[in-house]
Amino acid sequence: MTASADKDLRQAAHELGLWGLLAEWDTLVATDEAEKIVRRWIAAEQEERSRRGFERRLKDARLGRFRLLAEFDWMWPKRCDRGAIEELLRLVFLEQAANVVLAGPNGVGKTMIAKNVAHQAVRKGHSVCFVTASELLNDLAAQDGSTALRRRFGHYVNPRLLVIDELGYLAYDNRHADLLFEIVSRRYEKNSILITTNKPFAEWKDIFPNAGSVVTLVDRLVHRSEILEIQGESYRLKEAQEQAAQRAAERSRAAKGRSAEDKRRVG
């Protein structure tokens, strides 16, 4: 084995924490055959740790079930920047600690897109937390005491990507506004936030009525952010109508079949 190959293999063993192997390296990797065995062992260990790490990150992200972006009907929305959305999957915004806001009415695919971006981040080795706005804010508001709240803040501040889904569907009080502002401030220019919302920023005062921190919250959130707007009718409503039409057609065919069978028996 060349000196370069030996150095690379030792480095891999060091990164895996195989201290016993490293301590007896010259003895255990003394022949070409032994080197092949050690190389296979290290490769298997790397693959297994990578798999387990991915599964752990995916579980922690709590993405649930979602459709792949490949299934997204790009022709359905009236307004949708496909190139910008596909660019999100490259995760450049994570490297820049920038934020992303997906805005648009209900049912246009904001959550689907957000979950695909989050899943890509998990695949690339990043920690992710996916949570609805109501879950996040009610969780923080329910903490009993400053110590418990400080610890819970870490759950939402530490992940490389925090996805806050469905902001704008419910109204919150001043306390909730302050908590969201604290999350945004603690992550500011350190880790990225991706938010989905059905309301333009001008209407965020309706989400947090009378909250004095709303203007500052929006200002801090949108600084170095990419704001992508999707406009169109609800795709879920479209699917529901298509499914209803399909079931009606099936029932009509079945009824015609029964009618024909009844006529045959009478005849």
C-alpha positions as CSV (number, residue, x, y, z in Angstrom):
1,M,0.0,0.0,0.0
2,T,1.3,3.4,-1.0
3,A,2.0,6.0,1.7
4,S,-0.8,8.2,0.3
5,A,-3.3,5.3,0.4
6,D,-2.2,4.4,4.0
7,K,-2.7,8.0,5.1
8,D,-6.2,8.1,3.6
9,L,-7.2,4.8,5.2
10,R,-5.8,5.9,8.6
11,Q,-7.8,9.1,8.3
12,A,-11.0,7.2,7.6
13,A,-10.4,5.0,10.6
14,H,-9.7,8.1,12.7
15,E,-13.0,9.8,11.6
16,L,-14.8,6.6,12.5
17,G,-13.2,6.5,16.0
18,L,-11.6,3.1,15.4
19,W,-8.9,3.7,18.1
20,G,-8.1,0.1,18.7
21,L,-7.4,-0.5,15.0
22,L,-5.3,2.6,14.9
23,A,-3.3,1.6,17.9
24,E,-2.4,-1.8,16.3
25,W,-2.3,-0.4,12.7
26,D,1.2,-1.6,11.7
27,T,0.4,-5.1,13.0
28,L,-3.1,-5.5,11.7
29,V,-2.5,-3.9,8.3
30,A,0.8,-5.6,7.6
31,T,-0.1,-7.4,4.4
32,D,-2.0,-6.6,1.2
33,E,-4.7,-9.1,2.1
34,A,-5.1,-7.6,5.6
35,E,-5.3,-4.1,4.0
36,K,-8.1,-5.3,1.7
37,I,-10.0,-6.7,4.7
38,V,-9.5,-3.5,6.7
39,R,-10.6,-1.4,3.7
40,R,-13.8,-3.4,3.3
41,W,-14.5,-3.2,7.0
42,I,-14.0,0.6,7.1
43,A,-16.2,1.0,4.0
44,A,-19.0,-1.1,5.6
45,E,-18.7,0.9,8.8
46,Q,-19.0,4.2,6.8
47,E,-22.0,3.0,4.9
48,E,-23.8,1.7,8.0
49,R,-23.2,4.9,10.0
50,S,-24.3,7.0,7.0
51,R,-27.5,5.0,6.8
52,R,-28.2,5.2,10.5
53,G,-27.4,8.9,10.6
54,F,-29.9,9.5,7.7
55,E,-32.6,7.5,9.5
56,R,-32.0,9.4,12.7
57,R,-32.1,12.8,11.0
58,L,-35.2,11.8,9.1
59,K,-37.0,10.7,12.3
60,D,-36.0,13.9,14.1
61,A,-37.2,16.0,11.2
62,R,-40.8,14.6,11.5
63,L,-41.7,15.2,7.9
64,G,-44.4,12.5,7.7
65,R,-45.7,11.4,4.3
66,F,-45.4,13.7,1.3
67,R,-45.4,13.6,-2.4
68,L,-42.1,14.0,-4.3
69,L,-41.6,17.2,-6.3
70,A,-41.4,15.0,-9.4
71,E,-45.2,14.6,-9.0
72,F,-45.9,18.3,-8.8
73,D,-48.2,19.6,-11.6
74,W,-46.2,22.7,-12.7
75,M,-49.0,23.6,-15.2
76,W,-51.7,24.0,-12.5
77,P,-50.6,27.1,-10.6
78,K,-51.3,30.4,-12.4
79,R,-48.0,31.8,-11.1
80,C,-45.0,29.6,-10.0
81,D,-41.3,30.1,-10.5
82,R,-40.3,26.5,-11.2
83,G,-36.6,27.4,-11.6
84,A,-36.4,29.2,-8.3
85,I,-38.2,26.3,-6.5
86,E,-35.9,23.7,-8.1
87,E,-33.0,25.9,-7.1
88,L,-34.0,25.5,-3.4
89,L,-33.1,21.8,-3.7
90,R,-29.5,22.7,-4.2
91,L,-29.6,24.1,-0.6
92,V,-27.4,27.1,-1.4
93,F,-29.6,29.2,0.9
94,L,-28.5,26.9,3.8
95,E,-24.8,27.6,3.1
96,Q,-25.7,31.4,3.2
97,A,-27.8,31.0,6.4
98,A,-30.6,32.7,4.4
99,N,-34.4,32.3,4.8
100,V,-37.1,31.2,2.4
101,V,-40.7,32.2,2.4
102,L,-43.3,30.3,0.3
103,A,-46.4,32.4,0.1
104,G,-49.7,31.6,-1.6
105,P,-53.3,30.5,-1.0
106,N,-54.3,27.1,0.4
107,G,-53.7,24.0,-1.6
108,V,-51.2,25.2,-4.1
109,G,-48.3,23.0,-2.9
110,K,-46.4,25.1,-0.4
111,T,-46.1,22.3,2.2
112,M,-45.2,19.7,-0.5
113,I,-42.4,21.9,-1.7
114,A,-41.2,22.7,1.8
115,K,-41.1,19.0,2.7
116,N,-39.1,18.1,-0.4
117,V,-36.6,20.8,0.5
118,A,-36.4,19.5,4.0
119,H,-35.9,16.0,2.9
120,Q,-33.1,17.0,0.6
121,A,-31.4,18.7,3.5
122,V,-31.7,15.5,5.5
123,R,-30.2,13.5,2.7
124,K,-27.3,15.9,2.5
125,G,-26.5,15.4,6.2
126,H,-28.2,18.5,7.7
127,S,-30.3,18.5,10.8
128,V,-33.9,19.6,10.2
129,C,-37.0,20.4,12.3
130,F,-40.4,20.5,10.5
131,V,-43.2,22.0,12.6
132,T,-46.5,23.8,12.0
133,A,-46.7,27.3,13.4
134,S,-49.4,26.4,15.9
135,E,-47.3,23.4,17.2
136,L,-44.2,25.6,17.6
137,L,-45.9,28.6,19.3
138,N,-48.2,26.6,21.5
139,D,-45.3,24.3,22.5
140,L,-43.1,27.3,23.6
141,A,-46.0,29.1,25.3
142,A,-46.7,25.9,27.3
143,Q,-43.3,25.7,28.9
144,D,-43.3,26.2,32.6
145,G,-40.6,28.6,33.7
146,S,-37.6,30.3,32.1
147,T,-35.3,27.2,32.4
148,A,-37.8,24.9,30.5
149,L,-38.4,27.6,27.9
150,R,-34.7,28.1,27.3
151,R,-34.2,24.4,26.8
152,R,-37.1,24.2,24.4
153,F,-35.8,27.1,22.4
154,G,-32.7,25.0,21.7
155,H,-34.9,22.4,20.0
156,Y,-36.0,25.0,17.4
157,V,-32.9,27.1,17.2
158,N,-30.2,24.4,16.8
159,P,-31.2,22.5,13.6
160,R,-29.6,23.7,10.4
161,L,-33.0,24.1,8.8
162,L,-36.2,25.0,10.7
163,V,-39.4,24.7,8.6
164,I,-42.4,26.5,10.0
165,D,-45.5,25.4,8.1
166,E,-49.0,27.0,7.9
167,L,-48.2,30.4,9.4
168,G,-51.3,32.6,8.9
169,Y,-54.1,30.0,9.3
170,L,-54.7,30.9,12.9
171,A,-54.4,34.2,14.9
172,Y,-52.1,34.4,18.0
173,D,-51.6,36.8,20.9
174,N,-48.7,39.1,21.7
175,R,-46.9,36.4,23.7
176,H,-46.8,34.1,20.6
177,A,-45.5,37.0,18.5
178,D,-42.7,37.6,20.9
179,L,-41.8,33.9,21.0
180,L,-41.6,33.7,17.2
181,F,-39.5,36.9,17.1
182,E,-37.2,35.2,19.6
183,I,-36.8,32.1,17.4
184,V,-36.1,34.3,14.3
185,S,-33.7,36.5,16.2
186,R,-31.7,33.5,17.6
187,R,-31.4,31.9,14.2
188,Y,-30.7,35.2,12.4
189,E,-27.7,34.8,10.0
190,K,-26.8,31.6,11.7
191,N,-29.2,29.0,10.5
192,S,-32.0,29.0,7.9
193,I,-35.8,29.2,8.3
194,L,-38.3,28.2,5.7
195,I,-41.8,29.4,6.2
196,T,-45.0,28.7,4.4
197,T,-47.8,31.2,4.7
198,N,-51.1,32.0,3.1
199,K,-50.9,35.7,3.9
200,P,-48.7,38.5,2.4
201,F,-46.6,40.3,4.9
202,A,-49.0,43.3,4.9
203,E,-51.6,41.0,6.6
204,W,-49.3,39.5,9.2
205,K,-50.8,42.1,11.6
206,D,-53.9,39.9,11.4
207,I,-51.9,36.9,12.5
208,F,-50.6,38.7,15.6
209,P,-53.2,41.4,16.3
210,N,-51.8,44.3,18.3
211,A,-48.4,42.8,18.6
212,G,-45.7,45.5,18.6
213,S,-43.0,43.1,17.4
214,V,-44.6,42.2,14.0
215,V,-42.9,44.9,12.0
216,T,-39.5,44.0,13.5
217,L,-40.2,40.3,13.1
218,V,-40.9,40.7,9.4
219,D,-37.9,42.9,8.9
220,R,-35.6,40.4,10.6
221,L,-37.1,37.5,8.7
222,V,-37.0,38.9,5.2
223,H,-33.5,40.3,5.4
224,R,-31.4,38.1,3.1
225,S,-34.5,36.0,2.3
226,E,-35.9,34.6,-0.9
227,I,-39.7,35.1,-1.2
228,L,-41.4,32.9,-3.6
229,E,-45.1,33.4,-4.4
230,I,-47.4,30.7,-5.8
231,Q,-50.8,31.7,-7.1
232,G,-53.6,29.5,-8.3
233,E,-56.6,27.5,-7.3
234,S,-56.4,24.7,-4.7
235,Y,-54.9,21.6,-6.2
236,R,-56.4,19.5,-3.4
237,L,-59.8,20.8,-4.4
238,K,-59.1,20.0,-8.0
239,E,-58.1,16.4,-7.1
240,A,-61.2,16.0,-4.8
241,Q,-63.5,17.1,-7.7
242,E,-61.8,14.8,-10.1
243,Q,-62.1,11.9,-7.7
244,A,-65.7,12.7,-7.1
245,A,-66.4,12.8,-10.8
246,Q,-64.6,9.4,-11.2
247,R,-66.6,7.8,-8.5
248,A,-69.8,9.2,-10.0
249,A,-68.9,7.7,-13.4
250,E,-68.1,4.4,-11.8
251,R,-71.5,4.4,-10.0
252,S,-73.2,5.3,-13.3
253,R,-71.6,2.4,-15.1
254,A,-72.4,0.0,-12.3
255,A,-76.1,1.2,-12.4
256,K,-76.3,0.7,-16.2
257,G,-74.8,-2.7,-15.8
258,R,-77.4,-3.7,-13.2
259,S,-80.1,-2.3,-15.4
260,A,-79.0,-4.3,-18.4
261,E,-78.7,-7.4,-16.3
262,D,-82.3,-6.9,-14.9
263,K,-83.6,-6.5,-18.5
264,R,-81.9,-9.6,-19.6
265,R,-83.4,-11.6,-16.8
266,V,-86.9,-10.3,-17.5
267,G,-86.6,-11.0,-21.2
